[in-house]
Amino acid sequence: MVGLEAYQEFEDNIKAKPLSEDAKALEKVIKKKSGKYTEGDFSSLTGIPMLESRYAIKELLSKYNGRIRATENGDLIYDFGEQLKRRGDKSFAERWTEIKSLLWKVFKAVYKVVIAVVLIVYFIVFVLILVALIVAMLSGGGKSDNRDSRGSGSGLFQIVGRMFSSIFRFRTHHRDTYRPRDTWGYPYKHYEPRRTNLPRKQYKGRKGENPKLERLEKKSFIASIYDFVFGPPRIELHPLTNQMEVASYLKQTKGLISTSEVQALAGWTRAEAEEFMTDCLTYFDGNAEINENATFYGEFYDLTRTTKEQKDYPIQFFWDEYEPEWELTGNKKSTNGWIIFMNLFNLCFSLFMIGGFYSGTELIMSTPSPLLVSILLGWFPLIYSIIFFVVPILRYPGIKRRQREQHIQNIRKRLMRVIFSKHKEKISLTELTNTANDWRKTEEVLDKATVDKVVSDFIIDMGGDGTASDEGEVVYNFYQLNRELDDMEQLRKDSLFDDELGEIESY
C-alpha cells in the first residue's frame, strides 16, 4: 500500500502548503461569486497576467476540488462548483456513510464471535435436551445412568472441540481467486471459498460447467453459516487502481490522454471523467491542452520519463473485467436449507424453554433458578435466532437492486467494447447487437430491445445521439467520442516527444 501512503502524504502536503498571492486573489474571486471561469475571466477580474493566472489556477486546483471542461469553440472552462471544497474534505453525508460502515464492521465482528457457536452448540444442546426429555418421559422421570451420561458427554466434547477449531476462523474465503460465472453467464473474479475438512466424494464436474458449482459443493459449512448472514466478500480493488492505470496508459501513449480515454479505462460518466482528469493534472503535474477541434486532453510528458526498470501497473479497460456478482449468501440451496432448519429449531426450542415446558423433569439438576435457564436457554438464543434471520432479510432488497445494476453495467461493458473497438462515427442497432453477440463467449445473447435501452441511457453522456435511417433502422452517432479518438491518434503521430533518458553521467 505504498502508493496509497504516498497519495495521502501528497494530500497532507497540499493542505499544509500556503497559497501564493496570485492564487489567493483567484480564491477571493470564486468565494465572492461561484461559477465557471476562463483564464481570461480570472486575469481580467484580478489584474494578474495570463501566464501567472494559469499557474495560479493550477495551484488552486491542487487545493480545491474542480473540473476542467472544453467548449465547442476551443476554450477551457474551470468549474469549482457552487462553493470551494478542499480536497480530501468530506461532507456530512460522506462522514455519516463512513460511520455506518464502521458500525456495520463492528457488528459483524461481534456477531461472528457468537454466530456459529450459538447456532451449532445450542443446536446440539437443544437436541440433547430433547432426547433427554423423551428418555425421561419414557422412563417415568427417573434419573439417567451416570456412566452413560459421562460417556455421551465425552463424545459431545469431542464433537464440539473439533467444531471450535473451525468456528473461530472468521474469514470465509481465501485471498486466492478463481473465475466463476454469474446468473447471466458473465465471468468475474471471486475469492476462493474456505473448504470443508470433512471427507467428501471426489467431485466430477461436466465439461464447460460453471466453476462455482464445485466450490459450493466443497465449501466449509461453518463458512457457509457466516455467509448466510453477511454474504460472501467481493473482490477488493486497490484505492489507487485508476490512477496507476492512467499512469501506465500514459507511458504507452506518449503522455497524452483524453476524457473519452479516461472513460474507456474506468467506465465513468463524462462529468466523473472530467473531474478525474483534473485530479490527474494536479497529482501528475500535467498540462491541460485543447486542439483546434476543441478536443480537451492532458499532456503528461514528465510522467513518461522513467528508467523503465520498474514494471508498470497492468492496464485494464472498463470492458475487460465484468462486475463481480452480488450474492445474498453464496451457498448451495441445500446448505441454506440445513442452516435455516438449525436456526428454526433453535428459535422454536428457545420458546419452549421460555415457556418452562421442561419443568417437572429432572433434566437440569444443577440449575440455580428457572430464571437463569430462561435467560441462557431461552431469551438469549431467541434474540440471536431472530437477528440471524433479520439481517439477510434486510440485505435482500439491496442485493436484488445491486444485481440489476450489475447486470446492466455488464451489458454496458459489452456495448462500449464494440463502440470503442469499431471506432466508427455511426453504428446501427443491428450491427451493434450482432457484433456484441458475435464476440460473446459464455455471456447471454442480447436482443435489440435490451441493447437500445442500455445505449439510450449512456449515449448522451458520451456526446452522441440516436436517429432513424431512411429504412427505419436505429443508428447511433458517436461524433464526440470518435472526434476525440481521431484527434488523439493524430496528436500522437505528430508528437516529437522523446522519452529516452540517455546515459547516466559518471564522475
C-alpha positions as CSV (number, residue, x, y, z in Angstrom):
1,M,0.0,0.0,0.0
2,V,3.0,2.3,-0.6
3,G,1.1,4.1,-3.3
4,L,-1.8,4.9,-1.0
5,E,0.6,6.2,1.7
6,A,2.4,8.4,-0.9
7,Y,-1.0,9.7,-2.1
8,Q,-2.1,10.6,1.5
9,E,1.3,12.3,2.1
10,F,0.7,14.3,-1.1
11,E,-2.7,15.3,0.1
12,D,-1.4,16.4,3.5
13,N,1.4,18.4,1.9
14,I,-1.1,20.2,-0.3
15,K,-3.3,21.1,2.7
16,A,-0.3,22.4,4.7
17,K,1.2,24.4,1.8
18,P,0.0,28.1,1.8
19,L,-1.4,29.6,-1.4
20,S,0.6,32.2,-3.4
21,E,-0.6,35.8,-3.6
22,D,-1.9,35.2,-7.1
23,A,-3.8,32.0,-6.1
24,K,-5.3,33.9,-3.1
25,A,-6.6,36.6,-5.4
26,L,-8.3,33.9,-7.5
27,E,-9.7,32.3,-4.4
28,K,-11.3,35.6,-3.3
29,V,-13.0,35.9,-6.7
30,I,-14.5,32.4,-6.5
31,K,-15.6,32.8,-2.9
32,K,-17.3,36.1,-3.8
33,K,-19.2,34.5,-6.7
34,S,-19.2,30.8,-7.6
35,G,-19.5,29.7,-11.2
36,K,-17.5,28.9,-14.3
37,Y,-14.4,30.9,-15.3
38,T,-11.9,31.1,-18.2
39,E,-8.3,32.1,-17.8
40,G,-9.3,35.4,-19.3
41,D,-12.0,35.9,-16.6
42,F,-9.5,35.3,-13.8
43,S,-7.0,37.6,-15.4
44,S,-9.4,40.5,-16.0
45,L,-11.0,40.2,-12.5
46,T,-7.7,40.2,-10.7
47,G,-5.4,42.1,-13.0
48,I,-2.9,39.1,-13.0
49,P,-1.2,38.5,-16.3
50,M,-2.5,35.5,-18.3
51,L,0.6,33.3,-17.7
52,E,0.7,33.9,-14.0
53,S,-3.1,33.4,-13.9
54,R,-2.7,29.9,-15.5
55,Y,-0.2,28.9,-12.8
56,A,-2.4,30.3,-10.1
57,I,-5.4,28.2,-11.4
58,K,-3.3,25.1,-11.3
59,E,-2.3,25.8,-7.7
60,L,-5.9,26.4,-6.8
61,L,-6.9,23.1,-8.4
62,S,-4.4,21.3,-6.2
63,K,-6.1,22.9,-3.1
64,Y,-9.8,22.6,-4.1
65,N,-12.0,20.2,-6.0
66,G,-12.7,21.3,-9.5
67,R,-13.3,20.3,-13.1
68,I,-11.8,21.5,-16.4
69,R,-14.1,21.4,-19.4
70,A,-13.9,22.4,-23.0
71,T,-16.3,24.5,-25.1
72,E,-17.1,23.7,-28.7
73,N,-15.1,26.8,-29.7
74,G,-12.0,25.6,-28.0
75,D,-12.0,27.4,-24.7
76,L,-11.1,25.8,-21.3
77,I,-13.6,26.3,-18.6
78,Y,-12.7,26.0,-14.9
79,D,-15.6,24.9,-12.7
80,F,-15.1,24.8,-8.9
81,G,-18.7,24.0,-8.1
82,E,-21.2,26.1,-6.1
83,Q,-18.7,26.6,-3.4
84,L,-15.0,25.9,-2.8
85,K,-14.4,22.5,-1.3
86,R,-10.9,21.5,-0.1
87,R,-9.5,18.3,-1.5
88,G,-9.9,15.4,1.0
89,D,-12.6,17.2,3.0
90,K,-15.7,15.1,3.5
91,S,-19.3,16.2,3.6
92,F,-21.7,15.2,6.4
93,A,-23.2,12.6,4.1
94,E,-19.8,11.0,3.4
95,R,-18.9,11.1,7.1
96,W,-22.2,9.5,8.0
97,T,-21.7,6.8,5.4
98,E,-18.2,6.0,7.0
99,I,-19.7,5.9,10.5
100,K,-22.4,3.5,9.3
101,S,-19.8,1.4,7.6
102,L,-17.7,1.3,10.8
103,L,-20.7,0.3,12.9
104,W,-21.6,-2.4,10.4
105,K,-18.0,-3.8,10.6
106,V,-18.1,-3.7,14.4
107,F,-21.5,-5.5,14.4
108,K,-20.1,-8.2,12.0
109,A,-17.1,-8.7,14.2
110,V,-19.1,-9.1,17.4
111,Y,-21.8,-11.2,15.8
112,K,-19.3,-13.5,14.2
113,V,-17.8,-14.3,17.5
114,V,-21.0,-15.9,18.6
115,I,-22.7,-16.8,15.4
116,A,-21.5,-20.3,14.7
117,V,-21.0,-21.2,18.4
118,V,-24.6,-20.3,19.2
119,L,-26.1,-21.9,16.1
120,I,-24.2,-25.2,16.4
121,V,-23.6,-25.5,20.1
122,Y,-27.2,-24.5,21.0
123,F,-28.5,-26.9,18.4
124,I,-26.5,-29.7,19.9
125,V,-27.5,-28.7,23.5
126,F,-31.2,-28.5,22.5
127,V,-31.1,-31.8,20.7
128,L,-29.6,-33.4,23.8
129,I,-32.2,-31.8,26.0
130,L,-34.9,-33.0,23.6
131,V,-33.5,-36.6,23.7
132,A,-33.2,-36.4,27.5
133,L,-36.8,-35.2,27.8
134,I,-38.0,-38.1,25.7
135,V,-36.0,-40.6,27.7
136,A,-37.2,-39.0,30.9
137,M,-40.9,-39.3,29.8
138,L,-40.4,-42.9,28.7
139,S,-38.7,-43.9,31.9
140,G,-41.2,-42.1,34.1
141,G,-38.8,-39.3,35.0
142,G,-36.2,-41.5,36.6
143,K,-32.5,-40.5,36.9
144,S,-30.3,-41.4,34.0
145,D,-27.3,-43.7,34.5
146,N,-24.3,-41.6,35.5
147,R,-21.9,-43.8,33.5
148,D,-23.9,-43.3,30.3
149,S,-24.0,-39.5,30.9
150,R,-20.3,-39.4,31.3
151,G,-19.8,-41.4,28.1
152,S,-22.2,-39.3,26.0
153,G,-20.7,-36.1,27.4
154,S,-17.2,-37.2,26.4
155,G,-18.4,-37.8,22.8
156,L,-20.2,-34.4,22.8
157,F,-17.0,-32.6,24.0
158,Q,-15.0,-34.2,21.1
159,I,-17.6,-33.1,18.6
160,V,-17.7,-29.5,20.0
161,G,-13.9,-29.4,20.2
162,R,-13.5,-30.2,16.5
163,M,-16.1,-27.6,15.6
164,F,-14.4,-24.9,17.7
165,S,-11.2,-25.3,15.7
166,S,-13.1,-24.1,12.7
167,I,-15.7,-21.8,14.3
168,F,-13.2,-19.0,15.1
169,R,-11.8,-18.8,11.6
170,F,-13.8,-15.8,10.7
171,R,-12.6,-15.4,7.1
172,T,-14.9,-17.4,4.9
173,H,-12.7,-17.0,1.8
174,H,-9.0,-17.1,0.9
175,R,-7.2,-14.3,-1.0
176,D,-6.6,-16.6,-4.0
177,T,-9.2,-16.0,-6.8
178,Y,-10.9,-18.0,-9.5
179,R,-13.4,-17.1,-12.2
180,P,-17.0,-18.3,-11.8
181,R,-19.9,-17.0,-13.9
182,D,-23.0,-15.1,-12.7
183,T,-26.6,-15.9,-13.5
184,W,-26.3,-14.3,-17.0
185,G,-23.1,-16.1,-17.8
186,Y,-20.6,-13.2,-17.2
187,P,-17.3,-14.4,-15.8
188,Y,-15.8,-12.4,-12.9
189,K,-13.2,-12.6,-10.2
190,H,-14.2,-14.2,-6.9
191,Y,-12.3,-15.2,-3.8
192,E,-11.7,-19.0,-3.3
193,P,-14.1,-20.1,-0.5
194,R,-12.8,-21.9,2.5
195,R,-13.2,-25.7,2.0
196,T,-14.6,-28.3,4.4
197,N,-12.3,-30.6,6.3
198,L,-14.8,-33.4,6.3
199,P,-14.2,-36.3,3.9
200,R,-16.2,-36.0,0.7
201,K,-16.6,-37.9,-2.5
202,Q,-14.4,-36.7,-5.4
203,Y,-16.4,-34.1,-7.4
204,K,-16.9,-34.9,-11.0
205,G,-18.0,-31.8,-13.0
206,R,-19.2,-31.6,-16.5
207,K,-17.2,-30.0,-19.4
208,G,-17.9,-26.3,-19.5
209,E,-19.6,-26.3,-16.1
210,N,-19.6,-23.2,-14.0
211,P,-16.5,-23.5,-11.7
212,K,-18.7,-22.1,-8.9
213,L,-20.6,-25.4,-8.6
214,E,-17.5,-27.3,-7.5
215,R,-16.6,-24.6,-4.9
216,L,-20.1,-24.7,-3.5
217,E,-20.0,-28.4,-3.2
218,K,-16.7,-28.3,-1.2
219,K,-17.4,-25.1,0.8
220,S,-17.0,-25.3,4.6
221,F,-20.3,-25.5,6.4
222,I,-19.1,-23.0,9.1
223,A,-18.1,-20.6,6.4
224,S,-21.5,-21.0,4.8
225,I,-23.1,-20.0,8.1
226,Y,-21.2,-16.7,8.2
227,D,-22.0,-16.0,4.6
228,F,-25.7,-16.9,5.1
229,V,-25.9,-13.8,7.4
230,F,-23.4,-11.3,5.9
231,G,-22.9,-12.6,2.3
232,P,-19.5,-13.6,0.8
233,P,-16.8,-10.9,0.3
234,R,-16.4,-9.3,-3.1
235,I,-13.1,-8.6,-4.8
236,E,-11.4,-5.5,-3.2
237,L,-9.6,-3.2,-5.6
238,H,-6.6,-1.0,-4.6
239,P,-7.9,2.5,-3.9
240,L,-5.5,4.0,-6.5
241,T,-6.2,1.5,-9.2
242,N,-7.5,4.1,-11.7
243,Q,-4.5,6.4,-11.0
244,M,-2.0,3.6,-11.6
245,E,-3.8,2.5,-14.8
246,V,-3.7,6.0,-16.2
247,A,0.0,6.3,-15.4
248,S,0.7,3.1,-17.3
249,Y,-1.5,4.1,-20.1
250,L,0.3,7.5,-20.5
251,K,3.6,5.7,-20.8
252,Q,2.3,3.9,-23.8
253,T,0.6,6.9,-25.5
254,K,3.3,9.5,-25.5
255,G,2.0,11.1,-22.3
256,L,-1.3,12.2,-23.9
257,I,-4.8,11.2,-22.8
258,S,-8.4,12.5,-23.5
259,T,-11.5,12.4,-21.4
260,S,-13.0,9.7,-23.6
261,E,-10.0,7.5,-23.0
262,V,-10.4,8.0,-19.2
263,Q,-14.0,6.8,-19.7
264,A,-12.7,3.8,-21.5
265,L,-10.4,2.9,-18.7
266,A,-12.8,3.5,-15.8
267,G,-16.3,3.5,-17.3
268,W,-17.2,6.8,-15.6
269,T,-19.7,9.3,-16.7
270,R,-18.4,12.3,-18.6
271,A,-18.6,14.5,-15.5
272,E,-16.7,11.9,-13.4
273,A,-14.1,11.5,-16.1
274,E,-13.5,15.3,-16.3
275,E,-13.1,15.6,-12.6
276,F,-10.7,12.7,-12.5
277,M,-8.7,14.2,-15.4
278,T,-8.4,17.4,-13.4
279,D,-7.2,15.4,-10.4
280,C,-4.5,13.7,-12.6
281,L,-3.4,17.1,-13.9
282,T,-2.8,18.1,-10.3
283,Y,-1.2,14.9,-9.0
284,F,0.9,14.0,-12.1
285,D,1.9,17.6,-12.8
286,G,0.3,17.6,-16.2
287,N,-0.9,20.4,-18.5
288,A,-4.4,21.0,-19.8
289,E,-4.4,21.4,-23.5
290,I,-7.0,21.9,-26.3
291,N,-6.6,21.4,-30.0
292,E,-8.2,23.2,-33.0
293,N,-11.2,20.8,-32.9
294,A,-11.9,21.7,-29.3
295,T,-10.7,18.3,-28.0
296,F,-9.6,18.7,-24.4
297,Y,-6.7,16.5,-23.4
298,G,-4.0,16.1,-20.8
299,E,-0.3,16.3,-21.5
300,F,1.9,14.5,-19.0
301,Y,5.4,14.4,-20.6
302,D,7.3,14.3,-17.2
303,L,5.4,11.2,-16.1
304,T,6.6,9.2,-19.1
305,R,10.3,9.9,-18.5
306,T,11.2,6.8,-16.4
307,T,14.1,4.4,-16.2
308,K,11.8,1.6,-17.4
309,E,13.3,-0.7,-14.9
310,Q,10.1,-0.8,-12.9
311,K,7.2,-2.9,-14.1
312,D,4.1,-0.8,-15.0
313,Y,0.7,-1.5,-13.4
314,P,-1.4,-3.6,-15.8
315,I,-3.9,-1.7,-17.9
316,Q,-7.4,-3.0,-17.9
317,F,-10.1,-1.2,-19.8
318,F,-13.6,-0.9,-18.5
319,W,-15.0,-3.7,-20.6
320,D,-12.1,-6.2,-19.9
321,E,-13.4,-7.2,-16.4
322,Y,-17.1,-7.8,-15.6
323,E,-18.7,-6.7,-12.4
324,P,-18.4,-9.2,-9.5
325,E,-21.8,-10.8,-8.7
326,W,-23.7,-9.5,-5.7
327,E,-24.8,-12.6,-3.7
328,L,-27.2,-12.9,-0.8
329,T,-25.5,-16.0,0.7
330,G,-23.2,-17.5,-1.9
331,N,-24.2,-21.0,-0.7
332,K,-25.9,-24.0,-2.2
333,K,-29.7,-24.2,-1.7
334,S,-29.4,-27.4,0.3
335,T,-26.8,-25.8,2.6
336,N,-29.0,-22.9,3.2
337,G,-31.9,-25.3,3.9
338,W,-29.9,-27.0,6.7
339,I,-28.8,-23.7,8.2
340,I,-32.4,-22.4,8.2
341,F,-33.6,-25.7,9.8
342,M,-31.0,-25.5,12.5
343,N,-31.8,-21.9,13.3
344,L,-35.5,-22.5,13.2
345,F,-35.0,-25.5,15.6
346,N,-33.1,-23.2,18.0
347,L,-35.7,-20.5,17.7
348,C,-38.6,-22.9,18.5
349,F,-36.8,-24.7,21.3
350,S,-35.8,-21.3,22.9
351,L,-39.5,-20.5,23.0
352,F,-40.1,-24.0,24.5
353,M,-37.5,-23.2,27.3
354,I,-39.0,-19.7,27.9
355,G,-42.4,-21.4,28.3
356,G,-40.9,-23.6,31.1
357,F,-42.1,-26.8,29.4
358,Y,-39.0,-28.5,30.8
359,S,-40.2,-28.1,34.4
360,G,-41.3,-31.3,36.2
361,T,-38.4,-33.3,34.8
362,E,-35.0,-33.9,36.4
363,L,-33.2,-32.8,33.2
364,I,-31.4,-29.9,34.7
365,M,-30.0,-30.9,38.1
366,S,-27.7,-28.0,39.0
367,T,-29.7,-25.0,37.7
368,P,-29.7,-22.3,40.4
369,S,-33.0,-20.9,39.2
370,P,-35.6,-21.2,36.5
371,L,-34.8,-17.5,35.6
372,L,-31.2,-18.4,34.6
373,V,-32.5,-21.3,32.5
374,S,-35.0,-19.0,30.8
375,I,-32.2,-16.4,30.0
376,L,-29.4,-18.8,28.9
377,L,-31.5,-21.4,27.1
378,G,-34.5,-19.2,26.2
379,W,-34.2,-15.4,25.7
380,F,-30.5,-15.3,24.5
381,P,-30.8,-17.9,21.8
382,L,-34.3,-16.5,20.8
383,I,-32.9,-13.0,20.2
384,Y,-29.8,-14.4,18.5
385,S,-32.0,-16.6,16.2
386,I,-34.3,-13.7,15.3
387,I,-31.2,-11.5,14.3
388,F,-29.8,-14.4,12.3
389,F,-32.9,-14.3,10.0
390,V,-33.4,-10.5,10.2
391,V,-30.0,-9.5,8.8
392,P,-30.2,-11.4,5.5
393,I,-33.9,-10.4,5.1
394,L,-32.9,-6.7,5.4
395,R,-30.0,-7.2,3.0
396,Y,-32.2,-8.9,0.4
397,P,-33.8,-5.7,-1.3
398,G,-30.3,-4.1,-1.6
399,I,-28.8,-7.2,-3.1
400,K,-31.6,-7.5,-5.7
401,R,-31.2,-3.8,-6.6
402,R,-27.4,-4.2,-7.0
403,Q,-27.8,-7.4,-9.1
404,R,-30.0,-5.4,-11.5
405,E,-27.4,-2.6,-11.6
406,Q,-24.6,-5.2,-12.0
407,H,-26.4,-6.8,-15.0
408,I,-26.9,-3.5,-16.8
409,Q,-23.3,-2.5,-16.1
410,N,-22.0,-5.7,-17.7
411,I,-24.2,-5.2,-20.8
412,R,-22.9,-1.6,-20.9
413,K,-19.3,-3.0,-20.9
414,R,-20.0,-5.3,-23.8
415,L,-21.5,-2.5,-25.9
416,M,-18.8,0.0,-25.0
417,R,-16.2,-2.5,-26.1
418,V,-17.9,-2.7,-29.5
419,I,-18.3,1.1,-29.8
420,F,-14.6,1.8,-28.9
421,S,-13.2,-1.1,-30.9
422,K,-15.3,-0.4,-34.1
423,H,-14.2,3.3,-33.8
424,K,-17.0,4.3,-36.3
425,E,-18.9,7.6,-36.1
426,K,-22.1,5.8,-36.9
427,I,-23.2,2.3,-36.0
428,S,-26.7,0.7,-36.4
429,L,-28.6,-1.0,-33.7
430,T,-28.4,-4.2,-35.7
431,E,-24.7,-4.1,-36.1
432,L,-24.1,-3.2,-32.5
433,T,-26.3,-6.1,-31.3
434,N,-24.9,-8.6,-33.7
435,T,-21.3,-7.7,-33.0
436,A,-21.8,-7.9,-29.2
437,N,-23.3,-11.4,-29.6
438,D,-20.6,-12.5,-32.1
439,W,-17.9,-11.6,-29.5
440,R,-19.6,-13.4,-26.7
441,K,-18.2,-16.5,-25.0
442,T,-20.4,-17.6,-22.1
443,E,-22.4,-14.4,-21.8
444,E,-26.1,-14.1,-22.5
445,V,-27.4,-13.4,-26.0
446,L,-28.6,-9.8,-26.2
447,D,-31.7,-8.7,-28.1
448,K,-32.2,-5.4,-29.8
449,A,-34.7,-4.0,-27.3
450,T,-32.2,-4.5,-24.4
451,V,-29.3,-3.0,-26.4
452,D,-31.4,0.0,-27.4
453,K,-32.5,0.6,-23.8
454,V,-29.0,0.4,-22.4
455,V,-27.4,2.5,-25.1
456,S,-30.1,5.2,-24.6
457,D,-29.0,5.5,-21.0
458,F,-25.4,6.5,-21.8
459,I,-25.2,7.7,-25.4
460,I,-26.0,11.4,-24.5
461,D,-23.3,11.3,-21.8
462,M,-20.8,10.2,-24.4
463,G,-21.7,13.0,-26.7
464,G,-23.8,11.1,-29.1
465,D,-27.4,10.6,-30.3
466,G,-29.6,8.1,-31.9
467,T,-31.6,8.7,-35.1
468,A,-33.7,6.6,-37.6
469,S,-32.3,5.9,-41.0
470,D,-34.4,6.1,-44.2
471,E,-35.0,2.4,-43.9
472,G,-36.4,2.9,-40.3
473,E,-33.2,1.4,-38.7
474,V,-32.0,2.9,-35.4
475,V,-28.5,4.4,-36.0
476,Y,-26.2,5.7,-33.2
477,N,-23.9,8.6,-33.9
478,F,-20.9,8.9,-31.5
479,Y,-19.5,12.0,-33.1
480,Q,-17.8,13.5,-29.9
481,L,-16.2,10.1,-29.0
482,N,-14.8,9.5,-32.5
483,R,-13.6,13.0,-32.9
484,E,-11.6,12.8,-29.7
485,L,-10.2,9.3,-30.6
486,D,-9.2,10.5,-34.1
487,D,-7.7,13.7,-32.7
488,M,-5.7,11.8,-30.1
489,E,-4.4,9.4,-32.7
490,Q,-3.2,12.4,-34.8
491,L,-1.7,14.2,-31.9
492,R,0.4,11.2,-31.0
493,K,1.5,10.8,-34.6
494,D,2.6,14.5,-34.7
495,S,4.3,14.3,-31.3
496,L,8.0,14.7,-31.3
497,F,8.4,13.8,-27.7
498,D,11.3,11.5,-26.8
499,D,11.1,9.7,-23.5
500,E,14.7,8.3,-23.7
501,L,16.7,9.5,-20.7
502,G,20.1,9.0,-22.2
503,E,23.2,7.7,-20.4
504,I,23.7,8.5,-16.7
505,E,26.8,10.7,-16.4
506,S,29.6,9.3,-14.2
507,Y,32.0,11.4,-12.3
